Each structure stands twice: as C-alpha cells, then as structure tokens.
Amino acid sequence: MICLSKRLSLVVILFFWASAKILASALLVPMDYEGQKNHLKAYGITYWVLNDGLKVNWLLNYRGGAFLMPDTPEIRKECQIRGVSFEIISDTEKEQLLLEIDSPSQNTASVVLEKAPKIAVYTPHGKQPWDDAVTLVLTYAEIPFDKIFDREILNDALLLYDWVHLHHEDFTGQFGKFYRAYKNSPWYIQNKKEAEQLASELGYAKVSESKLAVANKLKDFIIGGGFLFAMCGATDSIDIALSAEGVDICEPMFDGDASTPNYQQQIDYAKALSFTNFTIERDPNEYEFSDIDTTPKRNIPMERDYFSLREFSAKWDMVPTMLTQNHTQLIKGFMGQTTSFYRDKIKSKVTVLGENKDYDEVKYLHGTAGKGMFTFYGGHDPEDYQHRVGDPPTVLDLHPNSPGYRLILNNVLFPAAKKKKKKT
C-alpha cells in the first residue's frame, strides 16, 4: 500500500509538472498595423517590464518589431490599463517562433533587452515657448526621465545616464538664431538674460563658451559609451559648435563683440560628429545655422512630404534595424528649424536610416564615436507639420500609432540591448 501510494503521488506530481509545462506561456506585444491599438504605450510597457528586472525579446522585422516578454498577471493587467494589445502564446509556440525568427532564410532577429536605460533630457529648467516631442512622447508612454542642463552636465551628471536627448538648444551661442523675429519678445529677452547669467555663474565670459564646454562634455559622453539622440536645431548646432572651437562665429548682438574675420576657413570638420564641408550662415537675421539644413531651399508640397526608412539586415546590422522598426516604411515628413540634411554634408562613416530620395534629402541618420552612438532626426514634431513658437503641444492621445514618434522610442529602447562579446 505504501509503494502504491508513493507511485500515485509520483504520477500526480508528474501530471501537474507536465500540465504546467503545457500551460506555461509568454506574452507577445505585436507592433504591426493591425495588431496594436497603441504603439507608443507599448514601448512604455516594455520599459516598465525591463525596469522591473525582467528581460524582453525584441523581435526585429517580425510584426512591426514585436516584443516578447514573460507572461504574468501584473503585465497583463498593466497592458489592459494602458490600452496596449497583447497575445498569449504557449512556451512551445514561443520556442517555435524564436526558431523561425533565427532562420537564415528570414530577415528577422531576436535581440534580448536586458536593462532599462537611465534617461536624461537636456532642457532649461524654466518654461519655454515651444514643446519638445521627445519629452511629450516619454511622458505619454510613461517612461521616466530626468531633466538636466548646463550646470548638471558641467558637473559630470552625464555619468549617471545611458541615454541623453537634445532638441531645441543652440550650442553656438546665437540663441537659436531667433534674433530677427523675436529680439523684442519678452521670452527672448528673458532667455538671453538667463543664459548669460548662467554662463557667468559657471565661469564663462560668453554663452558660446559655456555651450561649447557642454557640447564637448556631450561628445565625451558618447565616446565613453553613451547614447545621444538629437532632433531639430540641436542636430546641426552641436556639430557647428564643436567644429568652431576656438573661433568666434557670433555677431555682436549675440556676444557683444565682432566675430573672427574669415572664420569659415578656420572650421575644423574633423571635430564634428556627423557633418562636413558645411558653410556657416553669417547673417544674424537669417533663421538658419548653416547649409546643412534643407529648409530654406526645399519646395515640397505638404501632401508629398514623406520619407522612407531603409531596410537593413536584421542579423548583421542589428542597431540600424532596431532604430528603423515600424509598422510602415513610409512616414509623413515634418518641418523644424532643421528639417532634414543635405546628403553631401554628411560624413561617409554615418549611416542613413531615413530619406526622401525624390528630393535627395536625409531625415534620419546614425553614427558612432568611440564606444558610443548618436542618432540625429530632423524636424520638430512628427505629428505637427509646421509647429510654430507658442503653438499648443501635440495631444498624443490623438496619435497613439504615430510611426514618426515610434522612431524616437526605438532610440530610447535600443541601449537596453544585450551587448555581444567580441571574439578574441
């Protein structure tokens, strides 16, 4: 009787073990057009899971870049609360799916996301007369971030972060080239005064000098292994500042003295991250930093203003593949102080991610420096074609599936990817 009882107990244990294996499941967050109700908040769910110490598989080129994560009651509930679509698949289905994705015949790959990156947004602490698309989408997706500015960066706060975003800031010390249109506006006068006061407190005679110091700190951050993402005017102004180190490119209304004569000949393009052979715009009344930007000469009707994402090998070019995950390859264009970049001003080592081939302009690019990486994305707001100073912020509840905003969030997540060990 004792032996029979032990056998029955063993059978019961094996039965429940086998049942558990059969019923074990994973949670798939689809990112294709048909399968996902809220693409933007799906990134927030993924970040939330990573932040909880769990790992996520990013399924590149599968269903728009789907996420595969553990199935727990807490994750299901959080998806339901945030309105994120999900599917439950068995462990057997999960293993089969990963085998299919790993097949050499498929341009797909699975990347393990291990740790939620620590995020900072470079922005003044006071209120500005415009809105930052990255701040908007991070808030909407419920991805936490810190705001940092010159004082924090010059005090080495970048050591605390994995990923930093730049948007409006003018690193050349010309106050955004807003002089002609807004020189008498209270906000412009106040911003200029505050910038000059901060530069003085930090030990610099000019705003251009303090901004250059910040730009060099940001460059060092990348070289040391950090990830930098920039949009709009920050994309070209940081490269202009870096390449003009030791040269005064500011006219008297910006810094109180004359610029260096023939300063264009003293520009050192080797110091720039992404751009080369550009000519700086000297006229203080021109709302433009240089001829990197296509805005002044582009003549594209709004209804024809689109850019396309390039396709990369998911197994061999994982980083650009991660950065271009989307549910569509064709994305609406949008304007900004720096809208897009002329191809001949981009360094040959930089990878073009998104472009308008018909008009030969680049919208989205990626590069490396030292151990780190940077991504530049032209334009101001993917869902506001021509956002102007003082316009209300975009309401992302109206654009939960925005492919333009998805590109921003790709950049937020890719630093979480497991680093492959180099073969010795």
Secondary structure by P-SEA (a helix, b strand, c coil): caaaaaaaaaaaaaaaaaaaaaabbbbbbcccccccccccaaaaaaaaaaaacbbbbbccccccbbbbbbbcaaaaaaaaaabbbbbbbcaaaaaaaaaaaacccccbbbbbbccccbbbbbccccccccccaaaaaaaaacbbbbbbcaaaaaacccccccbbbbcccccccccccccccccccaaaaaaaaaaaaaaaaaccccaaaaaaaaaaaaaaaaaabbbbbbccaaaaaaaaaaaaccccccccccccccccccccccccccccccccccccccccccccccccccccccccccccbbbbbbbcccccaaaaaaaacccccbbbbbccccccccccccccccccccccccccccccccccccccbbbbbcccccccccccccccccccccccccaaaaaaaaaacccccbbbbbcc
